[in-house]
């Protein structure tokens, strides 16, 4: 007999969901309190390089290109429709 990957049955998941809904841990959550915790959580957006210096530079370049394309489109429309 093959065991499920998570080991949780549908009944167990439903029971856990009910317990968590009654427990409501999000109501009392305050986030990090210590300087170390705040520093650690502030780095969450930097995971996987999505907010790395390279990624931000590439995003800035893309924004500049989009602005240039927008300006070209405005010029074309102005010439075409006055």
C-alpha positions in Angstrom: 0.0 0.0 0.0 1.4 3.4 -1.1 1.4 6.2 1.5 0.3 9.7 0.4 3.1 12.2 0.0 1.9 14.6 2.6 0.6 11.8 5.0 -2.6 13.9 5.6 -6.0 12.5 4.8 -8.8 14.7 3.6 -10.4 14.4 7.0 -7.3 15.4 8.8 -6.9 18.5 6.5 -10.5 19.5 7.1 -10.0 19.1 10.9 -6.8 21.2 10.8 -8.5 23.9 8.7 -11.3 24.1 11.3 -8.9 24.3 14.2 -6.9 27.1 12.5 -10.0 29.0 11.6 -11.0 28.9 15.3 -7.5 29.6 16.5 -7.1 32.7 14.1 -3.4 33.2 14.6 -3.4 36.1 12.2 -5.4 38.3 14.6 -2.6 38.4 17.2 0.4 38.4 14.8 2.5 41.5 15.2 5.4 40.7 12.9 9.0 41.0 13.9 9.8 42.8 17.2 13.5 42.7 17.5 16.0 44.6 15.3 17.4 41.2 14.2 13.9 40.0 13.2 13.1 43.2 11.4 16.3 43.0 9.5 15.7 39.4 8.6 12.1 40.0 7.4 13.1 43.1 5.4 15.3 40.8 3.3 12.3 38.6 2.3 11.8 40.5 -1.0 15.4 39.9 -1.9 15.1 36.1 -2.1 15.8 34.5 -5.4 17.4 37.6 -6.9 14.1 39.2 -7.8 15.1 42.4 -6.1 18.8 42.1 -6.8 20.8 45.0 -8.2 21.0 43.4 -11.6 17.2 42.8 -11.7 16.5 46.3 -10.6 18.8 47.7 -13.3 17.2 45.5 -15.9 13.7 46.7 -14.8 14.8 50.3 -15.0 16.1 49.8 -18.6 12.8 48.2 -19.6 10.9 51.2 -18.1 13.1 53.6 -20.1 12.4 51.6 -23.3 8.7 51.6 -22.7 8.8 55.4 -22.2 10.7 55.7 -25.5 8.1 53.5 -27.3 5.3 55.5 -25.8 6.8 58.8 -27.0 7.3 57.3 -30.5 3.7 56.2 -30.6 2.5 59.6 -29.5 4.6 61.2 -32.3 3.1 58.8 -34.9 -0.4 59.4 -33.8 0.1 63.2 -33.8 1.5 63.1 -37.4 -1.3 60.8 -38.5 -4.2 62.5 -36.9 -2.9 66.0 -36.3 
